[in-house]
Amino acid sequence: IALAQAGKLPEAIEHYEQALRIKPDRTHAHYNLGLVLAQMGKASEAIGHYSEAVRLEPDFLPAINNVVWILATHADPQLRNGAEAVRLAEHGCELTGRKAFGLLDTLATAYAESGRFSEAVATAEEAVTLAKAAQQQESATAIQSRLDLYRFNKPYREPSRTVAPVVESFVP
């Protein structure tokens, strides 16, 4: 984590991979490795590690959010998978009682990727309301801009960033 925070991403990858060779079922090592890989633009590899973190810990919301974000918004159509994104995002929103605006935003992107634009609009509206209630105006504005796309039956694409808007490393 310290190497990643210092911007030494290749070195961080080496240490995460070493940790996973020693103990391959470390959820947080998979998640943190996914973060670093995503930062380096290696979305396909990041998907694999986020997905493994979710397989190991099915209710691990940060990993759910990040894998869905890539599956729903990545510029490369070969990396997108709307059906899987919806399945995972709905599970995440269920776990939070639909009270986490970030997860609702991610679910809206998944619905839009799947062509379910009316559900994307309704979910994004819900996310904007929650973000405003939490006094998170910057987030509300970002969600609103995606909402405007959904109203025109357009999915959101994020070519330059491959991780969800809010991520953090986890220490086991």
ZABA-931295 format. One record per residue (C-alpha): residue in three letters; x, y, z. Coordinates in Angstrom, 2 decimals, decimal comma. Layout:
N
["ALA"; [X; Y; Z]]
...
This chain:
172
["ILE"; [0,00; 0,00; 0,00]]
["ALA"; [2,83; 2,39; 0,88]]
["LEU"; [4,51; 1,77; -2,48]]
["ALA"; [1,25; 2,39; -4,34]]
["GLN"; [0,61; 5,58; -2,37]]
["ALA"; [4,14; 6,74; -3,21]]
["GLY"; [3,42; 6,21; -6,90]]
["LYS"; [5,75; 3,22; -7,17]]
["LEU"; [3,13; 1,13; -8,93]]
["PRO"; [5,33; -1,56; -10,55]]
["GLU"; [6,98; -2,22; -7,20]]
["ALA"; [3,59; -2,35; -5,49]]
["ILE"; [2,42; -4,91; -8,05]]
["GLU"; [5,45; -7,10; -7,32]]
["HIS"; [4,67; -7,08; -3,59]]
["TYR"; [0,95; -7,75; -4,04]]
["GLU"; [1,75; -10,64; -6,39]]
["GLN"; [4,24; -12,02; -3,88]]
["ALA"; [1,62; -11,77; -1,12]]
["LEU"; [-0,86; -13,63; -3,32]]
["ARG"; [1,68; -16,38; -4,09]]
["ILE"; [2,00; -16,90; -0,33]]
["LYS"; [-1,72; -16,65; 0,38]]
["PRO"; [-3,88; -16,60; -2,77]]
["ASP"; [-7,12; -16,11; -0,85]]
["ARG"; [-6,28; -12,65; 0,51]]
["THR"; [-9,28; -10,60; -0,55]]
["HIS"; [-7,69; -7,24; 0,17]]
["ALA"; [-4,50; -8,09; -1,71]]
["HIS"; [-6,59; -8,89; -4,79]]
["TYR"; [-8,56; -5,67; -4,35]]
["ASN"; [-5,48; -3,49; -3,82]]
["LEU"; [-3,72; -5,11; -6,76]]
["GLY"; [-6,82; -4,35; -8,84]]
["LEU"; [-6,56; -0,70; -7,82]]
["VAL"; [-2,93; -0,46; -8,92]]
["LEU"; [-3,56; -2,29; -12,18]]
["ALA"; [-6,50; -0,02; -12,96]]
["GLN"; [-4,37; 3,05; -12,24]]
["MET"; [-1,85; 1,72; -14,74]]
["GLY"; [-4,54; 1,28; -17,39]]
["LYS"; [-4,54; -2,51; -17,14]]
["ALA"; [-8,30; -2,80; -16,83]]
["SER"; [-8,56; -6,41; -17,96]]
["GLU"; [-6,17; -7,54; -15,25]]
["ALA"; [-7,88; -5,28; -12,71]]
["ILE"; [-11,23; -6,91; -13,52]]
["GLY"; [-9,71; -10,30; -12,74]]
["HIS"; [-8,46; -9,24; -9,32]]
["TYR"; [-11,60; -7,30; -8,38]]
["SER"; [-13,68; -10,30; -9,45]]
["GLU"; [-11,54; -12,63; -7,37]]
["ALA"; [-11,96; -10,33; -4,37]]
["VAL"; [-15,74; -10,50; -4,87]]
["ARG"; [-15,62; -14,28; -5,27]]
["LEU"; [-13,71; -14,57; -2,00]]
["GLU"; [-15,89; -12,03; -0,20]]
["PRO"; [-19,21; -11,63; -2,06]]
["ASP"; [-20,31; -8,62; 0,01]]
["PHE"; [-17,06; -6,61; -0,37]]
["LEU"; [-18,60; -3,37; -1,62]]
["PRO"; [-15,46; -1,54; -2,84]]
["ALA"; [-14,52; -4,46; -5,09]]
["ILE"; [-18,10; -4,77; -6,32]]
["ASN"; [-18,23; -1,07; -7,11]]
["ASN"; [-14,90; -1,03; -8,94]]
["VAL"; [-15,45; -4,12; -11,07]]
["VAL"; [-18,92; -2,90; -12,04]]
["TRP"; [-17,54; 0,52; -12,97]]
["ILE"; [-15,12; -1,03; -15,44]]
["LEU"; [-17,66; -3,55; -16,78]]
["ALA"; [-20,18; -0,76; -17,36]]
["THR"; [-18,11; 2,24; -18,46]]
["HIS"; [-14,85; 1,14; -20,05]]
["ALA"; [-14,18; 2,45; -23,55]]
["ASP"; [-13,20; -1,02; -24,79]]
["PRO"; [-16,38; -2,94; -25,63]]
["GLN"; [-14,58; -6,24; -25,08]]
["LEU"; [-14,19; -5,36; -21,39]]
["ARG"; [-17,80; -4,31; -20,89]]
["ASN"; [-20,41; -6,77; -19,64]]
["GLY"; [-23,69; -5,07; -18,84]]
["ALA"; [-25,50; -8,14; -17,54]]
["GLU"; [-22,75; -9,00; -15,04]]
["ALA"; [-22,42; -5,34; -14,08]]
["VAL"; [-26,15; -5,12; -13,32]]
["ARG"; [-26,12; -8,36; -11,32]]
["LEU"; [-23,22; -7,25; -9,13]]
["ALA"; [-24,39; -3,65; -8,73]]
["GLU"; [-27,91; -4,68; -7,75]]
["HIS"; [-26,38; -6,95; -5,10]]
["GLY"; [-24,25; -4,05; -3,80]]
["CYS"; [-27,23; -1,72; -3,65]]
["GLU"; [-29,25; -4,39; -1,89]]
["LEU"; [-26,54; -4,69; 0,76]]
["THR"; [-26,67; -0,95; 1,45]]
["GLY"; [-30,44; -0,64; 1,35]]
["ARG"; [-30,00; 1,69; -1,65]]
["LYS"; [-28,54; 4,34; 0,67]]
["ALA"; [-25,06; 4,68; -0,91]]
["PHE"; [-25,16; 7,23; -3,70]]
["GLY"; [-21,87; 5,97; -5,18]]
["LEU"; [-23,20; 2,45; -5,60]]
["LEU"; [-26,46; 3,79; -7,03]]
["ASP"; [-24,46; 5,83; -9,53]]
["THR"; [-22,54; 2,71; -10,50]]
["LEU"; [-25,79; 0,74; -10,82]]
["ALA"; [-27,16; 3,46; -13,10]]
["THR"; [-24,10; 3,10; -15,36]]
["ALA"; [-24,68; -0,67; -15,47]]
["TYR"; [-28,34; -0,21; -16,39]]
["ALA"; [-27,36; 2,21; -19,15]]
["GLU"; [-24,71; -0,20; -20,47]]
["SER"; [-27,45; -2,84; -20,63]]
["GLY"; [-29,78; -0,51; -22,53]]
["ARG"; [-32,13; -0,20; -19,54]]
["PHE"; [-32,24; 3,58; -19,74]]
["SER"; [-35,46; 4,20; -17,80]]
["GLU"; [-33,98; 2,31; -14,85]]
["ALA"; [-30,68; 4,17; -15,31]]
["VAL"; [-32,52; 7,50; -15,16]]
["ALA"; [-34,53; 6,58; -12,06]]
["THR"; [-31,46; 5,18; -10,27]]
["ALA"; [-29,26; 8,16; -11,15]]
["GLU"; [-31,98; 10,54; -9,92]]
["GLU"; [-32,02; 8,61; -6,64]]
["ALA"; [-28,22; 8,89; -6,44]]
["VAL"; [-28,28; 12,65; -7,08]]
["THR"; [-30,85; 13,13; -4,32]]
["LEU"; [-28,75; 11,14; -1,84]]
["ALA"; [-25,53; 12,92; -2,82]]
["LYS"; [-27,18; 16,31; -2,31]]
["ALA"; [-28,62; 15,20; 1,04]]
["ALA"; [-25,08; 14,20; 2,07]]
["GLN"; [-23,86; 17,64; 0,95]]
["GLN"; [-21,67; 16,03; -1,71]]
["GLN"; [-22,31; 18,60; -4,43]]
["GLU"; [-19,33; 17,60; -6,58]]
["SER"; [-20,58; 14,00; -6,68]]
["ALA"; [-24,14; 15,15; -7,34]]
["THR"; [-22,93; 17,24; -10,28]]
["ALA"; [-20,95; 14,33; -11,75]]
["ILE"; [-23,90; 11,97; -11,40]]
["GLN"; [-26,20; 14,59; -12,95]]
["SER"; [-23,96; 14,79; -16,02]]
["ARG"; [-24,27; 11,02; -16,50]]
["LEU"; [-28,01; 11,25; -15,88]]
["ASP"; [-28,29; 13,68; -18,78]]
["LEU"; [-26,76; 11,03; -21,07]]
["TYR"; [-29,19; 8,35; -19,91]]
["ARG"; [-32,13; 10,62; -20,70]]
["PHE"; [-30,88; 10,58; -24,32]]
["ASN"; [-30,46; 6,78; -24,23]]
["LYS"; [-26,68; 7,00; -24,16]]
["PRO"; [-24,43; 5,03; -21,83]]
["TYR"; [-21,56; 6,66; -20,01]]
["ARG"; [-18,01; 5,90; -21,17]]
["GLU"; [-14,91; 6,76; -19,25]]
["PRO"; [-11,89; 6,20; -21,47]]
["SER"; [-9,23; 7,79; -19,26]]
["ARG"; [-10,10; 6,40; -15,83]]
["THR"; [-10,68; 2,73; -15,18]]
["VAL"; [-11,60; 2,76; -11,52]]
["ALA"; [-14,74; 3,95; -9,82]]
["PRO"; [-14,73; 7,59; -8,76]]
["VAL"; [-14,09; 6,88; -5,09]]
["VAL"; [-11,63; 4,13; -4,13]]
["GLU"; [-9,32; 3,44; -1,24]]
["SER"; [-6,81; 0,79; -0,31]]
["PHE"; [-7,74; -1,68; 2,37]]
["VAL"; [-5,44; -3,06; 5,01]]
["PRO"; [-6,41; -6,59; 6,07]]
